């Protein structure tokens, strides 16, 4: 018994305008069933085989689309994570460069102590700086 050619292997016919082969038409369900029946399967087994082939094709198409969406989602997510990571790194650098509460208090105490020490040694210098400061602030105040 001679087997018919596989239904998907239909020859392509050139189109009228560019002499390029046109897209081949997919086989009909009847052609697929008759193809599998010619291979020795009965009608029910051939129908099940056609359904299985159809499910495989649908699964491949869906998984290919999901892969493209997943790749796009992963690229976008990766970009967003990089942006957030860069912002956190900048914020971390800014926080590391500023003193905390304890350091600020220690700097204030040290400054106050140094100012008191300078004031006790050079009272006339500190008094002169104070008078200059008062003169500048009173000159720059708007008239009331």
C-alpha positions as CSV (number, residue, x, y, z in Angstrom):
1,X,0.0,0.0,0.0
2,X,1.5,3.3,-1.1
3,X,1.6,6.0,1.5
4,X,0.5,9.6,0.5
5,X,3.0,12.4,1.1
6,X,2.9,14.2,4.4
7,X,0.2,16.9,4.2
8,X,2.6,19.6,5.4
9,X,4.9,19.0,2.5
10,X,2.7,20.5,-0.2
11,X,4.7,22.2,-2.9
12,X,4.7,26.0,-2.9
13,X,3.3,27.8,-5.8
14,X,4.9,31.1,-7.0
15,X,2.8,34.1,-6.5
16,X,1.7,36.2,-9.4
17,X,3.5,39.4,-8.6
18,X,7.1,38.7,-7.5
19,X,7.6,35.0,-8.5
20,X,8.2,34.3,-4.8
21,X,6.7,31.3,-3.3
22,X,3.5,32.0,-1.4
23,X,2.7,30.7,2.0
24,X,1.6,27.2,2.1
25,X,-1.8,26.5,3.5
26,X,-2.0,24.3,6.6
27,X,-3.6,20.9,6.1
28,X,-7.2,20.5,6.9
29,X,-8.3,18.2,9.7
30,X,-9.6,15.7,7.2
31,X,-6.2,15.6,5.4
32,X,-4.4,15.0,8.7
33,X,-6.8,12.2,9.7
34,X,-6.5,10.5,6.3
35,X,-2.7,10.8,6.6
36,X,-2.6,9.0,9.9
37,X,-5.1,6.5,8.8
38,X,-2.9,5.7,5.8
39,X,-0.1,4.9,8.4
40,X,-2.3,2.2,9.8
41,X,-4.2,4.0,12.6
42,X,-7.9,3.6,12.9
43,X,-10.3,6.6,12.8
44,X,-10.3,7.3,16.5
45,X,-6.6,6.9,16.9
46,X,-6.0,9.2,14.0
47,X,-8.3,11.8,15.4
48,X,-6.5,11.6,18.8
49,X,-3.2,11.9,17.0
50,X,-4.4,15.1,15.2
51,X,-5.7,16.6,18.4
52,X,-2.3,15.8,20.1
53,X,-0.4,17.5,17.2
54,X,-2.7,20.5,17.5
55,X,-2.2,20.8,21.3
56,X,1.6,20.6,20.7
57,X,1.5,23.4,18.2
58,X,-0.7,25.6,20.4
59,X,1.6,24.9,23.4
60,X,4.7,25.9,21.4
61,X,3.1,29.1,20.2
62,X,1.9,30.1,23.7
63,X,5.3,29.3,25.3
64,X,7.1,31.2,22.6
65,X,4.9,34.3,23.3
66,X,5.3,33.9,27.0
67,X,9.1,33.7,26.6
68,X,9.1,37.0,24.7
69,X,6.9,38.6,27.3
70,X,9.0,37.1,30.1
71,X,12.3,38.3,28.5
72,X,10.8,41.8,28.1
73,X,9.6,41.8,31.7
74,X,12.9,40.6,33.0
75,X,14.8,43.3,31.0
76,X,12.5,46.0,32.3
77,X,12.7,44.7,35.8
78,X,16.5,44.5,35.7
79,X,16.7,48.1,34.4
80,X,14.4,49.3,37.3
81,X,16.4,47.4,39.9
82,X,19.6,49.0,38.5
83,X,18.0,52.5,38.8
84,X,16.9,51.8,42.4
85,X,20.3,50.4,43.2
86,X,22.1,53.5,41.9
87,X,19.8,55.8,43.9
88,X,20.4,53.8,47.1
89,X,24.2,53.9,46.5
90,X,24.0,57.8,46.1
91,X,21.9,58.0,49.2
92,X,24.3,55.8,51.1
93,X,27.3,57.9,50.0
94,X,25.5,61.1,51.2
95,X,24.6,59.5,54.6
96,X,28.2,58.2,55.1
97,X,29.6,61.7,54.5
98,X,27.5,63.4,57.2
99,X,28.1,62.9,60.9
100,X,25.5,61.2,63.1
101,X,23.9,62.6,66.3
102,X,26.8,61.5,68.5
103,X,29.4,63.0,66.2
104,X,27.4,66.2,65.8
105,X,27.1,66.6,69.6
106,X,30.8,65.9,70.0
107,X,31.6,68.6,67.4
108,X,29.4,71.1,69.2
109,X,31.0,70.4,72.5
110,X,34.5,70.7,71.1
111,X,33.6,73.9,69.3
112,X,32.1,75.5,72.4
113,X,35.1,74.5,74.5
114,X,37.5,75.9,71.9
115,X,35.4,79.1,71.7
116,X,35.4,79.5,75.5
117,X,39.2,78.9,75.5
118,X,39.8,81.5,72.8
119,X,37.5,83.9,74.6
120,X,39.3,83.6,77.9
121,X,42.7,84.1,76.2
122,X,41.8,86.9,73.8
123,X,38.7,88.6,75.1
124,X,39.4,91.8,73.2
125,X,39.7,89.9,69.9
126,X,36.4,88.1,70.4
127,X,34.7,91.3,71.5
128,X,36.0,93.1,68.4
129,X,34.7,90.3,66.1
130,X,31.3,90.5,67.9
131,X,31.2,94.3,67.3
132,X,32.0,93.8,63.6
133,X,29.3,91.2,63.3
134,X,26.7,93.5,65.0
135,X,27.7,96.4,62.7
136,X,27.4,94.3,59.5
137,X,24.0,92.9,60.6
138,X,22.6,96.3,61.5
139,X,23.8,97.8,58.2
140,X,22.2,95.0,56.1
141,X,18.8,95.0,57.9
142,X,16.1,96.8,56.0
143,X,14.8,99.9,57.6
144,X,11.6,99.4,59.7
